[in-house]
Amino acid sequence: MRVDRHRGGVGALLTLSLLLSGCASMPSDGEVGAVESSQRAEHESRVRVYGVSPQKHEDAQDIVRGFLEATTSDEPNFSTARQYLTEDAAKGWEPFAGTTVLKGGPVVAEARRNTGEKGGRTVVVSGESTARLDRRHAYSPESGRFSDDFHLSRSKGEWRIDRLPEGLVIGDADFERIYRSVDVFYFAQLGPGGEAVSRGDDVLVAQPVYVRSRIDPVAETVRALLEGPVDWLSPVVGTAFPASTRLDRGDSVAVDDSGTVTVRLNRRGASVGTGRCMRMAAQMMHSVQSQASAKVPRLRIEGPRGREVCDLDAEEAKDYVPGRLGGGSVQPYLIDAEDRVAAIRPGEDDPQVVSGPLGSGRIEFRSVGVSRDERLAAAVSRNGRALYVSSLSGSDEAAQPVLVSRGGLESGRLSAPSWDGLGDVWVADRDPHDPRLVRLPGGKGEPETVSVPGLARNERIESLRISSDGVRIALRIRNPDGTSSLELGRVERDGTRENPAVTVAALQRVAPQLEDIKAMAWSGHSELVVVGRESRGVQQLQYVGTDGSTAHQPPLPGINDVESVAASEDESKPLFAESEYAIVRLTPPDGNWETVTEDGGAPVYPG
């Protein structure tokens, strides 16, 4: 079913790798050619790849090709690639300034003589850009034409590159071979909302980053964490690490035979008290765990010369476990054939009607959202007009709507509701004359309109799902052309508990490769499962990172006419989907779709 993008890690560090002493040889003639991306199979993932040094009397094109191929090696500091540069260029080149990913690999044009420059040559490298990694290892989709110049001159009679762009330029297949996506964790800044939950200051939020999978990935993950959150996320998260915290020199990250990770920080990072150090260790431990093949039993932070600062074991780390506001539910809910709220109990396929007014049949419903603790549920009436919130264990008393839409058509009324881990309900009113995003504090508080400054006047929110941590929200946006796109918003909270100020800011496009989004749900700490289609393509289900990445994420098994999808932030739980004919279930890791019930619709997990 799914390729785990967090496969490998600490356990792999203890395994000897096979060595491969060379890469593919470079052609010596031809006008324009692509540097082929390496199509290496999964079973070859432990083979070490090394670059080929420049050969005598190679022309300018071949030098550029050889350099580009050498940058795809598994050498920590690109020592072979630097052999293709002049001495000054090798000293000044910064390979980690960023990485441009090109579809099918870079294309090297024929070298041209530089007018007015004795003996110089320029080689143009081009291609179709698909993504970029920035200096902080953060991924962003990027489409368009890429072109940049490599300048060469003679050095000791041989062509060498003396001017080149910073960073790396690689093909998409090499990117998938070389890099692994991992999550690093920061603490949510919930403002007054943090008062609604126990230890609201200790809620961890995932930020996906890409690290080189074979070049000390544990140390690379820690370095990425210490660099701090990306600009998009930084207004709503914080870190326990003091500014300028870095790894100490030398062998600063070690993993022993038991899997215990020891991290040695510089003097700045080690000059903290035990309490703060434990929070730092929690961030580190869960970040390392996100890409480990086995449980990390302990993480130890040391200062220079090995002085222990603090020690955190797996049991203590549970107090900071990512997704702890997710609720841990094992059962989805749905609207049954008689338009009542029902639950699919573990081990059963027949939906069981819930207690209280949402299951009484007195009101017909079209969609439901269940609080993360499963005490309350919010359901939208069948005509989309009214939102009701009620206890799932309450009596069969009459219910009164907590929100009413004035939209004229059913499609222009209320969306399905979603609950964050702070106990608040979120819903979109799709009234064309007054579209708005609404939050109900505590589920039953006075409805508040949430500002979404990035939303254009001719766009509106069709549906939404908010993460359990409460700082990220996925919005399905209806575009002026009638299609729907997926945007991720940052939830900024200010003010006080009595007078909150909540804004959804900095909308960024997710899943740009899908031109018409039908449904989505959170799946894991930094992923969504999305239903959509590519241009002129058929509908598909696709895992997409919150950074827009689909690397190592093939489409899920095909299913036709999906109307909605239900996923849990616990990735081990089954995936549910509503098709035209039935509600179906897909059980990880290698299951196939199976029918659960032919009656009912709108399945959801709590959240």
ChimeraX attribute file (.defattr): number of C-alpha atoms within 10 A of each C-alpha:
attribute: neighborCount
match mode: 1-to-1
recipient: residues
	/A:1	15
	/A:2	16
	/A:3	15
	/A:4	12
	/A:5	16
	/A:6	16
	/A:7	18
	/A:8	18
	/A:9	23
	/A:10	25
	/A:11	18
	/A:12	18
	/A:13	20
	/A:14	12
	/A:15	9
	/A:16	9
	/A:17	13
	/A:18	12
	/A:19	11
	/A:20	12
	/A:21	10
	/A:22	14
	/A:23	17
	/A:24	13
	/A:25	12
	/A:26	19
	/A:27	13
	/A:28	13
	/A:29	12
	/A:30	10
	/A:31	9
	/A:32	14
	/A:33	17
	/A:34	16
	/A:35	21
	/A:36	20
	/A:37	21
	/A:38	20
	/A:39	11
	/A:40	13
	/A:41	8
	/A:42	8
	/A:43	7
	/A:44	10
	/A:45	14
	/A:46	15
	/A:47	15
	/A:48	16
	/A:49	19
	/A:50	23
	/A:51	25
	/A:52	20
	/A:53	18
	/A:54	22
	/A:55	13
	/A:56	9
	/A:57	12
	/A:58	18
	/A:59	16
	/A:60	26
	/A:61	30
	/A:62	23
	/A:63	26
	/A:64	32
	/A:65	25
	/A:66	27
	/A:67	24
	/A:68	24
	/A:69	27
	/A:70	27
	/A:71	22
	/A:72	24
	/A:73	22
	/A:74	19
	/A:75	17
	/A:76	10
	/A:77	13
	/A:78	18
	/A:79	16
	/A:80	19
	/A:81	24
	/A:82	20
	/A:83	19
	/A:84	26
	/A:85	25
	/A:86	20
	/A:87	14
	/A:88	11
	/A:89	16
	/A:90	18
	/A:91	10
	/A:92	13
	/A:93	17
	/A:94	13
	/A:95	16
	/A:96	15
	/A:97	15
	/A:98	19
	/A:99	21
	/A:100	22
	/A:101	28
	/A:102	28
	/A:103	16
	/A:104	20
	/A:105	25
	/A:106	29
	/A:107	20
	/A:108	24
	/A:109	20
	/A:110	19
	/A:111	21
	/A:112	14
	/A:113	14
	/A:114	13
	/A:115	9
	/A:116	7
	/A:117	9
	/A:118	10
	/A:119	12
	/A:120	18
	/A:121	23
	/A:122	21
	/A:123	23
	/A:124	19
	/A:125	24
	/A:126	19
	/A:127	22
	/A:128	20
	/A:129	24
	/A:130	20
	/A:131	21
	/A:132	20
	/A:133	22
	/A:134	18
	/A:135	15
	/A:136	20
	/A:137	25
	/A:138	20
	/A:139	23
	/A:140	18
	/A:141	19
	/A:142	17
	/A:143	16
	/A:144	11
	/A:145	11
	/A:146	16
	/A:147	14
	/A:148	13
	/A:149	15
	/A:150	20
	/A:151	22
	/A:152	28
	/A:153	21
	/A:154	16
	/A:155	13
	/A:156	8
	/A:157	9
	/A:158	17
	/A:159	27
	/A:160	28
	/A:161	27
	/A:162	21
	/A:163	19
	/A:164	17
	/A:165	14
	/A:166	14
	/A:167	17
	/A:168	18
	/A:169	27
	/A:170	24
	/A:171	27
	/A:172	24
	/A:173	19
	/A:174	21
	/A:175	23
	/A:176	19
	/A:177	22
	/A:178	20
	/A:179	18
	/A:180	23
	/A:181	26
	/A:182	27
	/A:183	23
	/A:184	29
	/A:185	28
	/A:186	31
	/A:187	22
	/A:188	24
	/A:189	27
	/A:190	22
	/A:191	19
	/A:192	17
	/A:193	21
	/A:194	20
	/A:195	14
	/A:196	16
	/A:197	13
	/A:198	11
	/A:199	11
	/A:200	20
	/A:201	16
	/A:202	20
	/A:203	27
	/A:204	27
	/A:205	29
	/A:206	27
	/A:207	22
	/A:208	27
	/A:209	23
	/A:210	22
	/A:211	24
	/A:212	20
	/A:213	25
	/A:214	25
	/A:215	16
	/A:216	17
	/A:217	24
	/A:218	27
	/A:219	18
	/A:220	19
	/A:221	26
	/A:222	20
	/A:223	19
	/A:224	23
	/A:225	25
	/A:226	24
	/A:227	16
	/A:228	22
	/A:229	24
	/A:230	16
	/A:231	7
	/A:232	13
	/A:233	21
	/A:234	15
	/A:235	16
	/A:236	21
	/A:237	21
	/A:238	18
	/A:239	20
	/A:240	19
	/A:241	23
	/A:242	15
	/A:243	12
	/A:244	13
	/A:245	18
	/A:246	21
	/A:247	22
	/A:248	21
	/A:249	10
	/A:250	7
	/A:251	10
	/A:252	18
	/A:253	20
	/A:254	17
	/A:255	17
	/A:256	11
	/A:257	8
	/A:258	11
	/A:259	19
	/A:260	18
	/A:261	21
	/A:262	19
	/A:263	24
	/A:264	26
	/A:265	24
	/A:266	18
	/A:267	17
	/A:268	17
	/A:269	25
	/A:270	23
	/A:271	15
	/A:272	17
	/A:273	10
	/A:274	12
	/A:275	11
	/A:276	15
	/A:277	23
	/A:278	22
	/A:279	21
	/A:280	22
	/A:281	24
	/A:282	29
	/A:283	30
	/A:284	26
	/A:285	27
	/A:286	25
	/A:287	25
	/A:288	27
	/A:289	21
	/A:290	26
	/A:291	25
	/A:292	22
	/A:293	15
	/A:294	15
	/A:295	15
	/A:296	21
	/A:297	16
	/A:298	19
	/A:299	25
	/A:300	22
	/A:301	24
	/A:302	24
	/A:303	21
	/A:304	17
	/A:305	11
	/A:306	14
	/A:307	12
	/A:308	15
	/A:309	19
	/A:310	21
	/A:311	17
	/A:312	19
	/A:313	16
	/A:314	16
	/A:315	9
	/A:316	13
	/A:317	20
	/A:318	12
	/A:319	13
	/A:320	19
	/A:321	18
	/A:322	26
	/A:323	20
	/A:324	16
	/A:325	23
	/A:326	23
	/A:327	18
	/A:328	17
	/A:329	16
	/A:330	15
	/A:331	17
	/A:332	23
	/A:333	26
	/A:334	29
	/A:335	26
	/A:336	25
	/A:337	14
	/A:338	14
	/A:339	22
	/A:340	27
	/A:341	34
	/A:342	24
	/A:343	21
	/A:344	19
	/A:345	14
	/A:346	9
	/A:347	7
	/A:348	11
	/A:349	12
	/A:350	15
	/A:351	21
	/A:352	17
	/A:353	21
	/A:354	19
	/A:355	17
	/A:356	19
	/A:357	24
	/A:358	33
	/A:359	22
	/A:360	18
	/A:361	14
	/A:362	13
	/A:363	17
	/A:364	20
	/A:365	25
	/A:366	21
	/A:367	26
	/A:368	29
	/A:369	29
	/A:370	27
	/A:371	26
	/A:372	24
	/A:373	16
	/A:374	17
	/A:375	12
	/A:376	21
	/A:377	27
	/A:378	28
	/A:379	28
	/A:380	28
	/A:381	22
	/A:382	16
	/A:383	14
	/A:384	25
	/A:385	22
	/A:386	19
	/A:387	24
	/A:388	22
	/A:389	23
	/A:390	24
	/A:391	18
	/A:392	21
	/A:393	13
	/A:394	14
	/A:395	12
	/A:396	13
	/A:397	11
	/A:398	12
	/A:399	14
	/A:400	12
	/A:401	16
	/A:402	16
	/A:403	19
	/A:404	16
	/A:405	19
	/A:406	17
	/A:407	19
	/A:408	12
	/A:409	13
	/A:410	15
	/A:411	16
	/A:412	21
	/A:413	23
	/A:414	31
	/A:415	26
	/A:416	24
	/A:417	25
	/A:418	30
	/A:419	29
	/A:420	26
	/A:421	25
	/A:422	24
	/A:423	23
	/A:424	21
	/A:425	27
	/A:426	28
	/A:427	29
	/A:428	26
	/A:429	28
	/A:430	25
	/A:431	19
	/A:432	17
	/A:433	10
	/A:434	12
	/A:435	21
	/A:436	20
	/A:437	23
	/A:438	20
	/A:439	23
	/A:440	19
	/A:441	19
	/A:442	16
	/A:443	23
	/A:444	19
	/A:445	12
	/A:446	13
	/A:447	17
	/A:448	16
	/A:449	19
	/A:450	17
	/A:451	15
	/A:452	19
	/A:453	12
	/A:454	12
	/A:455	16
	/A:456	10
	/A:457	9
	/A:458	10
	/A:459	16
	/A:460	24
	/A:461	24
	/A:462	25
	/A:463	24
	/A:464	24
	/A:465	25
	/A:466	25
	/A:467	25
	/A:468	28
	/A:469	26
	/A:470	26
	/A:471	23
	/A:472	23
	/A:473	24
	/A:474	24
	/A:475	25
	/A:476	23
	/A:477	21
	/A:478	19
	/A:479	16
	/A:480	12
	/A:481	8
	/A:482	10
	/A:483	12
	/A:484	23
	/A:485	24
	/A:486	29
	/A:487	22
	/A:488	23
	/A:489	23
	/A:490	22
	/A:491	22
	/A:492	20
	/A:493	22
	/A:494	15
	/A:495	12
	/A:496	12
	/A:497	15
	/A:498	7
	/A:499	9
	/A:500	15
	/A:501	17
	/A:502	19
	/A:503	18
	/A:504	21
	/A:505	19
	/A:506	18
	/A:507	19
	/A:508	17
	/A:509	18
	/A:510	24
	/A:511	25
	/A:512	17
	/A:513	16
	/A:514	21
	/A:515	17
	/A:516	23
	/A:517	22
	/A:518	25
	/A:519	25
	/A:520	26
	/A:521	26
	/A:522	29
	/A:523	23
	/A:524	19
	/A:525	26
	/A:526	20
	/A:527	21
	/A:528	24
	/A:529	23
	/A:530	25
	/A:531	24
	/A:532	25
	/A:533	18
	/A:534	15
	/A:535	10
	/A:536	7
	/A:537	10
	/A:538	11
	/A:539	19
	/A:540	21
	/A:541	23
	/A:542	22
	/A:543	26
	/A:544	23
	/A:545	25
	/A:546	25
	/A:547	20
	/A:548	24
	/A:549	20
	/A:550	18
	/A:551	19
	/A:552	17
	/A:553	16
	/A:554	14
	/A:555	18
	/A:556	17
	/A:557	15
	/A:558	12
	/A:559	15
	/A:560	13
	/A:561	15
	/A:562	22
	/A:563	16
	/A:564	20
	/A:565	27
	/A:566	24
	/A:567	25
	/A:568	28
	/A:569	25
	/A:570	17
	/A:571	15
	/A:572	14
	/A:573	20
	/A:574	19
	/A:575	23
	/A:576	25
	/A:577	28
	/A:578	26
	/A:579	19
	/A:580	13
	/A:581	15
	/A:582	17
	/A:583	25
	/A:584	22
	/A:585	20
	/A:586	20
	/A:587	15
	/A:588	14
	/A:589	14
	/A:590	10
	/A:591	13
	/A:592	15
	/A:593	17
	/A:594	13
	/A:595	17
	/A:596	18
	/A:597	19
	/A:598	16
	/A:599	14
	/A:600	21
	/A:601	25
	/A:602	23
	/A:603	29
	/A:604	28
	/A:605	29
	/A:606	30
	/A:607	32
